[in-house]
Amino acid sequence: MIRLTTIASAAAFLLASGASAQQTVADYQQRQADLVALSVIFGELHHIRRSCEPRYEADIWRERMKELVELEEPQPTARNEMVAAFNKAYRRAQNRFSFCDRQARDYAAARANTGERIVERLAEPLRETMMEEDGPFVWTGTANGADLPD
């Protein structure tokens, strides 16, 4: 009987581990898809903002793309996919919006909103980790700083 219980326990553990591993793979794939989607948005915004606000935002989205790649430190294949998505989206936006007009500005605003949702999804695991009881202190930015730890 003990052996049967041990086997049942081991099988339950392996099933749970398999489900956990599958979830980890799914999470990784979702994260990579989100990073590529964000790269597309950055590429589109790079062209539109260069056209519409060259003095203020000439290369801001290109720089943000570089920062994203630096922060993520993706594997070479994932990095190449992100960079290719950025460049392809830039060229597509260049063909679609040859000059700055209301349509280009509206499109950029809509894409920026989509990007915000993607960033929130990408940041959620970090936010969850930081909100755990024994996690690090997270300052939420009160005006007077009264809630800062000693």
Long-range contacts (C-beta under 8 A, 24 or more apart in sequence): 27-125, 31-122, 32-74, 32-78, 32-81, 34-118, 34-121, 34-122, 35-68, 35-72, 35-74, 35-78, 35-82, 35-122, 36-81, 36-82, 36-85, 37-85, 37-114, 37-118, 38-68, 38-115, 38-118, 38-119, 38-122, 39-65, 39-68, 39-82, 39-83, 39-85, 39-86, 39-89, 40-85, 40-86, 40-88, 40-89, 41-89, 41-111, 41-112, 41-114, 41-115, 41-118, 42-68, 42-86, 42-89, 42-115, 43-85, 43-86, 43-87, 43-88, 43-89, 43-90, 43-92, 43-93, 44-89, 44-90, 44-92, 44-93, 44-107, 44-108, 44-111, 45-108, 45-111, 45-112, 45-115, 46-86, 46-90, 46-93, 47-90, 47-93, 47-94, 47-97, 48-93, 48-97, 48-100, 48-104, 48-105, 48-107, 48-108, 49-108, 51-97, 51-99, 51-100, 51-104, 52-100, 52-104, 52-105, 52-108
